[in-house]
Amino acid sequence: MNYFEPKTAEEYGFKEILYEKKDWIATITINRPDYYNAYNTPALLELKTAFTDAHWDDKVGVVIFTGAGEKAFCTGGDVKEYASYYTQKPRDYVKYMNMFSGYIESILKCSKPVICRLNGMAVGGGNESHMACDLSIMSDDTFIGQIGTNVGSVACGGATQWLPIFVGDRRAREILYLNERIKAPKALEWGLVNKVVPRDQLDDACKEMAGKMLNKFPECMRYTKTQVNYWKEQVWYSTVGHAGDWLALHFASWEPNEGMQAFVEKRKADYMGLRKIAAEGGSSEFKWGPYKNDCKACGATQLPGLHKFCGNCGAEMK
């Protein structure tokens, strides 16, 4: 009996990703090109399953992780899903973050080296996914970036933890604070990627790197990865639980609602509007004011302070 029996790639019947195992290489592809390969909740489950299978399969020596199409490797979480579901039910975001953490940890804990094939932009959680991998090769016509403070979130699913390790403190702050595009030459210079190649050489470069690692002892390779992961895992496990809890609470506030709705509506978020409200002594946390009013007509309590009428009985608030 083998408790860790892998399946064939086809047996899984994945819907959000593609999975292939051939010639000692497992290839995992986020297959949501119409969404710039943003992962939704079901995709996270499938990704974790695929990385776990590759970890178990002794016929796999290297994993290549990539995205479908040419525009994006991955653009992180599906903001439309965030806006429509998690801002409406923030407590479920803790559950989502546990799922996301499991996915990231399935990359870290995969006993095979993982090459990230950056076929397109790696943005937000896409860059965090990229940094979870062991090595990366980037197409010369794409870019890396973070967007957390643009959309009302914080990039604490790997970026706040790992960017200082990858590029140093000052550059990490620049990436996280400004959310500017890091094009391929700078990504290589700053140590975010191992190699930059023309797009038509990307597959060959990944296969060449994979081939070099296949011709090493697998047990030594596995333990080398475990040792090198020390600092990444130290800061990850020290912070990610707190991060998930804070993000879930923050989803109940105005910033993510405004930021993510603006993203969905393809408009600029009203950053200065919230700053001005706070500067003038108002509530920048609650769009319709803190829950402080009581209705004298029906006795309803903790109503939004800026509402002119009671949401329970319709009486005018005085």
C-alpha positions in Angstrom: 0.0 0.0 0.0 1.2 3.5 -0.9 -0.4 6.2 1.2 1.0 8.9 -1.0 -0.1 7.4 -4.4 -0.2 10.2 -7.0 -2.8 10.2 -9.8 -2.4 10.8 -13.5 -2.8 14.4 -14.3 -6.0 13.6 -16.2 -7.7 12.0 -13.3 -8.1 15.2 -11.4 -10.4 16.8 -13.9 -9.3 20.3 -13.0 -11.4 23.2 -14.3 -9.4 26.3 -13.4 -5.9 25.0 -14.1 -4.0 22.8 -16.5 -1.8 20.0 -15.2 0.7 17.9 -17.1 3.4 15.4 -16.1 5.9 14.4 -18.7 9.6 13.5 -18.8 10.1 14.1 -15.1 8.6 17.6 -15.2 5.2 18.6 -13.9 3.7 21.7 -15.5 1.0 23.6 -13.6 -0.8 26.4 -15.5 -3.3 28.8 -14.2 -5.9 28.6 -16.9 -8.0 31.8 -16.5 -6.6 34.0 -19.4 -9.9 35.9 -19.7 -9.3 37.1 -16.1 -5.6 37.7 -16.6 -5.0 34.4 -14.7 -6.4 35.8 -11.4 -7.1 33.0 -9.1 -10.6 32.5 -7.6 -11.4 30.4 -4.6 -11.8 27.1 -6.6 -8.6 27.8 -8.4 -6.7 27.9 -5.1 -8.0 24.5 -4.1 -6.9 23.1 -7.5 -3.5 24.7 -7.3 -2.8 23.3 -3.9 -3.9 19.8 -5.0 -1.6 19.9 -8.1 1.4 21.0 -6.1 0.7 18.3 -3.5 0.5 15.7 -6.2 3.8 16.8 -7.7 5.3 16.6 -4.2 4.1 13.0 -3.9 5.0 11.8 -7.3 8.5 10.2 -7.5 8.3 10.4 -11.3 8.3 14.2 -11.0 11.7 15.9 -10.4 11.0 19.5 -11.2 7.8 21.7 -11.4 7.2 24.5 -13.9 4.5 27.0 -12.8 3.0 29.3 -15.3 -0.1 31.0 -16.7 -2.1 30.5 -19.8 -1.7 32.9 -22.7 0.8 35.7 -23.1 -0.6 38.6 -21.1 -0.3 37.4 -17.6 1.4 34.8 -15.4 -1.0 35.7 -12.6 -2.6 38.9 -11.3 -3.4 37.6 -7.8 -6.9 37.2 -6.4 -10.0 37.8 -8.5 -11.0 41.3 -7.4 -14.5 40.9 -8.8 -14.9 37.9 -6.5 -13.5 40.0 -3.6 -15.9 42.9 -4.4 -19.0 40.7 -4.8 -18.4 38.2 -2.0 -15.8 39.0 0.6 -16.6 42.6 1.1 -20.2 41.5 1.7 -19.1 38.7 4.1 -15.8 39.7 5.6 -15.7 36.8 8.1 -15.3 34.4 5.3 -12.0 36.1 4.2 -10.3 34.4 7.2 -11.3 31.1 5.6 -10.2 32.3 2.2 -6.8 33.3 3.6 -6.4 29.9 5.2 -7.0 28.4 1.7 -4.5 30.9 0.1 -1.9 30.1 2.8 -2.3 26.4 2.1 -1.7 27.0 -1.6 1.4 29.1 -1.0 2.7 26.5 1.5 2.1 23.8 -1.0 4.8 25.5 -3.2 7.1 26.1 -0.3 6.7 22.5 0.9 6.9 20.8 -2.5 9.9 18.6 -2.3 10.8 19.4 -5.9 12.3 22.7 -7.1 9.6 25.0 -8.6 10.5 27.2 -11.6 8.2 30.1 -12.2 7.8 30.7 -16.0 6.8 34.3 -16.1 5.0 34.4 -19.4 3.3 37.7 -18.6 2.7 40.2 -15.8 3.0 39.0 -12.2 0.9 41.4 -10.2 -0.3 41.4 -6.6 -0.8 37.8 -5.4 0.8 36.8 -8.7 4.1 38.2 -7.6 3.6 36.6 -4.2 3.0 33.3 -6.0 6.1 33.9 -8.1 8.3 34.6 -5.0 7.0 31.4 -3.3 8.8 29.5 -6.2 12.4 28.5 -6.0 13.6 30.0 -9.3 12.1 32.2 -12.1 12.7 32.9 -15.7 11.0 36.0 -17.2 9.9 37.0 -20.7 11.6 40.3 -21.6 8.4 42.0 -22.5 6.5 41.8 -19.2 6.6 43.2 -15.7 6.2 42.6 -12.0 4.3 44.7 -9.5 2.1 45.1 -6.4 -1.2 46.8 -6.1 -2.4 46.4 -2.5 -2.6 50.1 -1.5 -4.3 50.9 -4.8 -7.2 48.7 -4.2 -7.7 48.9 -0.5 -5.7 46.0 0.6 -2.2 45.1 2.0 0.1 42.8 0.2 0.8 40.6 3.2 0.3 37.3 1.4 4.0 37.1 0.8 5.1 40.5 -0.6 5.5 42.4 2.7 7.3 39.3 4.1 9.5 38.4 1.2 10.3 41.5 -0.8 12.9 42.7 1.8 14.6 39.3 1.5 14.6 39.5 -2.3 15.5 43.1 -3.0 16.3 44.8 0.4 14.3 47.1 2.6 14.3 50.3 0.5 13.5 48.7 -2.8 10.8 46.6 -1.0 9.2 49.8 0.3 9.3 51.4 -3.1 7.5 48.4 -4.7 4.9 48.2 -2.0 4.2 51.9 -1.4 4.3 53.1 -5.0 2.9 50.1 -6.9 4.9 50.9 -10.0 5.7 48.4 -12.7 9.1 46.6 -12.4 10.0 45.8 -15.9 12.2 42.8 -16.8 15.6 44.5 -16.8 15.0 46.0 -13.4 13.5 42.8 -12.1 16.7 41.0 -13.1 19.0 43.7 -11.7 17.1 43.7 -8.3 17.2 39.9 -8.0 13.5 39.3 -8.4 14.2 36.8 -11.2 17.1 34.5 -12.3 17.0 35.1 -16.0 15.3 37.2 -18.6 14.9 35.9 -22.2 13.0 36.8 -25.3 9.5 35.3 -25.3 10.2 32.8 -28.0 13.1 31.4 -25.9 11.1 31.1 -22.6 10.1 27.4 -22.9 13.6 26.3 -23.9 15.1 28.3 -21.0 12.8 26.7 -18.5 13.5 23.2 -19.9 17.2 23.8 -19.8 17.1 24.9 -16.2 14.9 22.0 -15.3 17.2 19.6 -17.0 20.2 20.8 -15.0 18.3 20.2 -11.7 17.2 16.8 -12.8 20.8 15.8 -13.1 21.3 16.3 -9.3 20.6 13.9 -6.4 16.9 14.3 -5.5 17.3 13.9 -1.7 20.1 16.5 -1.6 18.0 18.8 -3.7 15.0 18.4 -1.4 17.0 19.2 1.8 18.8 22.0 0.1 15.4 23.6 -0.6 14.3 23.0 3.0 17.4 24.8 4.3 17.3 27.7 1.9 13.6 28.2 2.7 14.4 29.0 6.4 14.1 32.8 6.2 11.1 32.7 3.9 9.2 30.3 6.2 10.3 32.1 9.4 8.8 35.4 8.4 5.8 33.7 6.6 4.6 31.7 9.6 5.3 34.6 12.0 3.0 36.9 10.1 0.5 35.3 7.8 -2.1 34.3 10.5 -2.2 37.9 11.8 -2.4 39.1 8.2 -5.4 37.0 7.4 -7.3 38.1 10.5 -6.5 41.8 9.9 -7.5 41.7 6.2 -10.8 40.0 7.1 -11.6 42.8 9.6 -10.5 45.4 7.1 -12.8 44.1 4.5 -15.7 45.5 6.6 -14.4 49.1 6.2 -14.7 51.7 3.4 -11.3 51.4 1.9 -11.6 48.0 0.3 -15.2 48.6 -0.8 -14.1 51.8 -2.6 -10.9 50.4 -3.9 -12.3 47.2 -5.3 -15.5 48.7 -6.6 -13.4 51.3 -8.4 -11.3 48.5 -9.9 -14.4 46.7 -11.1 -16.0 49.9 -12.5 -12.7 50.8 -14.2 -12.5 54.2 -12.5 -10.0 55.9 -10.2 -10.6 55.3 -6.5 -11.3 58.4 -4.4 -8.1 58.3 -2.3 -8.1 62.0 -1.5 -11.8 62.0 -0.6 -11.2 59.6 2.2 -8.2 61.5 3.4 -10.1 64.8 3.5 -13.0 63.2 5.5 -10.6 62.0 8.1 -8.7 65.4 8.2 -12.0 67.1 8.8 -12.8 64.9 11.7 -15.3 62.6 9.9 -15.3 58.8 9.6 -13.1 57.5 6.8 -13.8 53.9 8.0 -17.6 53.9 7.5 -19.1 55.4 4.3 -22.3 56.5 6.1 -20.7 57.3 9.4 -20.1 55.3 12.6 -23.0 53.3 14.1 -24.0 55.8 16.8 -27.6 57.0 16.2 -30.8 55.7 17.8 -34.3 56.1 16.3 -36.7 57.6 18.8 -39.7 56.4 16.7 -39.0 52.7 16.8 -36.2 52.3 19.2 -33.7 50.9 16.6 -30.1 51.5 17.8 -26.6 51.8 16.3 -27.8 53.3 13.0 -25.3 55.0 10.7 -24.6 58.5 11.8 -25.1 60.2 8.4 -28.4 58.5 7.6 -31.3 61.0 7.5 -34.0 58.4 7.9 -34.2 55.3 10.0 -33.4 52.1 8.0 -35.9 50.2 10.2 -39.1 52.3 10.2 -38.3 55.1 7.8 -38.8 57.9 10.4 -36.7 61.0 10.0 -33.6 61.0 12.2 -33.3 64.0 14.5 
